[in-house]
């Protein structure tokens, strides 16, 4: 029983650290996905006016 009392606090702190790091990495991953999605959307919006030619300047 002494070993459990000695190891339990370290085990609990280790698990808390693991959960905290896991949530940080998941948040980072979702943030990167959202950033990539927003960047792709911005690039597609900025590319659209380049593809459309102004008919008044072509005359």
Residue pairs with C-beta under 8 A, 6 or more apart in sequence:
none
